[in-house]
């Protein structure tokens, strides 16, 4: 059975997806070439799941000084 997920972005936009398993807090989802961190997961009264996302910060590679 698949669950309906509502992905909520910080901009207020939403995306609806069907998934066999809901993500967990801390999971990283890839959407449109960007990585998003799952910040909250809540079950709605209608049985669907709301997933609040935040962008994963870009990490600069660490270089050693010679």
C-alpha positions as CSV (number, residue, x, y, z in Angstrom):
1,X,0.0,0.0,0.0
2,X,1.3,3.5,-0.8
3,X,0.9,6.6,1.4
4,X,0.2,10.1,0.1
5,X,3.0,12.5,1.1
6,X,2.7,16.3,1.1
7,X,6.2,17.7,0.9
8,X,6.2,21.3,2.3
9,X,9.1,23.6,1.3
10,X,10.2,26.8,3.2
11,X,8.8,28.9,0.4
12,X,5.3,27.7,1.1
13,X,5.1,25.6,-2.1
14,X,3.9,22.0,-1.8
15,X,4.5,18.8,-3.7
16,X,2.4,15.6,-3.5
17,X,4.0,12.2,-3.9
18,X,3.0,8.6,-3.4
19,X,5.5,6.5,-1.4
20,X,5.5,3.0,0.1
21,X,7.3,4.4,3.2
22,X,7.3,7.9,4.7
23,X,10.7,9.5,5.3
24,X,12.1,10.0,8.8
25,X,13.4,13.2,10.4
26,X,17.0,13.7,9.2
27,X,16.6,11.8,5.9
28,X,17.8,13.6,2.8
29,X,15.6,13.8,-0.2
30,X,16.8,14.8,-3.7
31,X,14.3,17.0,-5.6
32,X,15.1,18.9,-8.8
33,X,18.8,18.4,-8.3
34,X,18.9,19.8,-4.8
35,X,19.1,18.0,-1.5
36,X,16.5,18.6,1.2
37,X,16.6,17.6,4.8
38,X,13.4,16.2,6.4
39,X,12.8,18.5,9.4
40,X,9.3,17.2,10.5
41,X,7.0,14.3,9.7
42,X,3.4,14.4,10.9
43,X,0.4,12.2,10.2
44,X,-2.6,14.2,9.1
45,X,-6.2,13.5,10.2
46,X,-7.0,12.1,6.7
47,X,-4.2,9.5,7.0
48,X,-1.7,11.2,4.7
49,X,1.7,12.3,5.8
50,X,3.0,15.9,5.9
51,X,6.8,16.3,5.5
52,X,8.4,19.6,6.2
53,X,11.7,20.1,4.3
54,X,14.6,22.5,4.7
55,X,17.5,23.0,2.2
56,X,20.7,21.1,2.9
57,X,23.4,23.7,3.2
58,X,26.2,23.6,0.6
59,X,29.4,22.3,2.1
60,X,32.7,23.6,0.8
61,X,35.4,21.0,0.5
62,X,38.1,21.3,3.2
63,X,41.6,21.8,1.8
64,X,44.7,21.6,3.7
65,X,47.2,24.5,3.6
66,X,50.6,23.4,2.3
